Amino acid sequence: MNTSFERVKKSKQEWLTPPAIIKALGSFDLDPCSPTNRPWDTAKQHFTRKDNGLKQVWKGRVWCNPPYDNAAEWLEKCAKHGNAIALIFARTETNAFFEHIWQKANAVLFIKGRLAFYHVNGKQGESAGSPSVLVAYGKANANFLEKCKIEGKYLKIR
């Protein structure tokens, strides 16, 4: 069983969330895995790779679009924090999905189609190599997913 969310190692880890996704989910207090140079903000506060967001204290509502080569660590921290929405590939067969989503998340929203992520220069890239899912930790975030205007299939877990 694959343990990570990225099947093939890619040389680039900084892919930006489409701005429409962030807008549809409301405001966030923290993005703990933000690119150093970004064309738009995703939260009120940002931690970059230099800050190592996994080692920082998280406060408030968190947005997490993690580097997919170690997404499980970020999902674990999201679950412990209890007030986060994460965006990852919908690799439901992985150990990480079973451990950190099926066992700990409140809800998921499987996004219809494939997202086109953005480069740090603000230009849209090609379609992602896999479908994506939004993962809610905390009941308030589950409610955001259920009511947002992002097309897909909502599933309450707990």
C-alpha positions in Angstrom: 0.0 0.0 0.0 1.3 3.4 -0.9 2.1 5.4 2.2 2.3 8.9 0.7 0.0 11.0 -1.5 2.6 11.6 -4.3 3.1 8.5 -6.5 6.1 10.0 -8.3 8.6 12.3 -6.8 8.5 15.7 -8.5 11.2 18.3 -8.4 8.8 21.0 -7.5 6.9 21.1 -4.2 5.5 24.7 -4.3 2.1 24.6 -6.1 -0.4 27.2 -5.2 -4.0 26.7 -4.5 -6.3 28.2 -7.1 -7.6 31.5 -5.6 -11.2 30.6 -6.2 -10.8 27.6 -3.7 -9.5 29.9 -0.9 -12.2 32.5 -1.6 -15.0 29.8 -1.4 -13.8 28.6 2.0 -13.7 32.0 3.8 -10.8 33.6 5.7 -8.0 31.7 7.4 -5.8 32.8 10.3 -2.7 30.8 9.3 -1.2 29.0 6.3 1.7 27.0 7.9 3.1 25.8 4.5 3.1 28.9 2.4 5.6 29.6 -0.4 8.1 32.4 0.4 7.1 34.4 -2.6 3.4 34.2 -3.3 1.2 36.3 -5.6 -1.7 36.3 -3.1 -2.3 35.7 0.5 -4.1 32.6 1.7 -4.3 33.6 5.4 -3.6 36.4 7.8 -0.3 34.8 8.8 2.0 32.6 6.8 4.8 30.2 7.7 7.2 29.4 4.9 9.7 26.5 4.4 12.3 28.6 6.3 9.9 28.8 9.3 9.2 25.1 9.3 5.5 25.3 10.0 5.4 21.8 11.4 7.5 23.0 14.4 5.5 26.3 14.9 2.5 26.8 17.2 -0.7 27.0 15.2 -3.4 29.4 16.2 -6.9 29.9 14.8 -8.4 28.6 11.6 -5.7 26.9 9.4 -5.4 26.5 5.7 -3.0 23.7 4.7 -2.0 22.9 1.1 1.0 20.7 2.1 4.0 19.6 0.2 2.7 16.2 -1.0 5.9 14.3 -0.3 5.2 14.5 3.4 1.5 15.3 3.6 0.9 12.8 6.3 2.9 14.9 8.8 0.9 18.0 8.0 -2.4 16.1 8.3 -1.4 14.8 11.7 -0.7 18.3 12.8 -4.1 19.5 11.3 -5.9 16.7 13.3 -4.1 17.6 16.5 -4.9 21.3 16.0 -8.5 20.5 15.3 -9.3 23.7 13.3 -8.1 23.2 9.8 -8.9 22.6 6.2 -6.3 20.7 4.1 -6.1 20.2 0.3 -4.5 17.0 -0.8 -4.7 14.4 -3.6 -7.7 12.0 -3.2 -5.6 8.9 -2.7 -8.0 7.1 -0.6 -6.1 3.8 -0.6 -3.0 5.2 1.2 -2.0 4.5 4.8 -1.9 8.2 5.3 -5.5 8.6 4.2 -6.7 5.8 6.5 -4.7 7.1 9.5 -5.2 10.9 9.2 -8.4 11.3 7.4 -10.8 8.4 7.8 -9.8 8.1 11.4 -9.5 11.8 12.4 -11.2 14.2 10.0 -14.8 15.5 10.4 -15.6 15.7 6.7 -14.2 15.7 3.2 -15.2 17.3 -0.1 -14.1 15.4 -3.2 -13.6 18.1 -5.8 -15.2 17.4 -9.2 -12.7 17.1 -11.9 -9.0 18.0 -11.5 -7.7 21.3 -10.2 -5.1 23.3 -12.1 -2.7 24.6 -9.5 -0.7 27.8 -9.9 3.0 28.5 -10.1 4.6 31.0 -7.6 4.7 33.6 -10.4 0.9 33.6 -10.4 0.4 31.7 -13.7 -1.9 28.8 -13.8 -0.4 25.4 -14.5 -1.8 22.4 -16.2 -4.3 20.0 -14.7 -3.1 18.1 -11.6 -2.0 14.5 -12.0 -4.8 13.3 -9.6 -8.1 14.4 -8.3 -8.1 16.5 -5.1 -10.0 16.4 -1.8 -10.6 19.1 0.8 -10.3 17.7 4.4 -12.0 19.4 7.3 -10.8 19.1 10.9 -13.4 20.5 13.3 -17.1 20.8 13.0 -17.1 24.4 11.9 -14.8 23.6 9.0 -17.0 20.6 8.1 -19.9 23.1 7.9 -17.8 25.3 5.6 -17.2 22.4 3.3 -20.8 21.4 3.2 -22.1 24.9 2.4 -19.3 26.2 0.1 -19.9 26.6 -3.6 -17.0 24.3 -4.7 -18.5 21.6 -7.0 -18.0 18.1 -5.7 -19.2 15.5 -3.3 -19.4 16.2 0.4 -19.0 13.4 2.9 -19.5 13.7 6.6 -17.2 11.4 8.5 -18.0 12.3 12.2 
